[in-house]
Amino acid sequence: MVMLLALLFFGSKAIPDIAKTIGKGMREFKKATNEIQREINDYSSDIKKDISEVSSTINRETNEITKGMGDVTSSVSRETTEFTKGINDTATSATNETTEIKYNSPDKYQD
């Protein structure tokens, strides 16, 4: 039905030219579509590469910070242990001196 209308409307000589023009238009459309798709793929691969680089940098920096925090935690723990030992030694020494004074002094320090 469509072919009959086209034949009546355009005539038999114009139909090959119309088909040729439609074919060229479809080729140009496909070519433009492929080019757009290629550009999108190129652009998205650049974005993926950039994201990968940023992610790698963040992971590396996070690992370095975590290591640094571990070093600080270890140092604080070691210093706390040494400080506590010093306090305990001082308290023991003070207790010993108090006991010695108490037992070596006359009645004024005894219960």
Secondary structure, 3 states (H helix, E strand, C coil): CHHHHHHHHHCCCHHHHHHHHHHHHHHHHHHHHHHHHHHHHHHHHHHHHHHHHHHHHHHHHHHHHHHHHHHHHHHHHHHHHHHHHHHHHHHHHHHHHHHHHHHHCCHHHCC
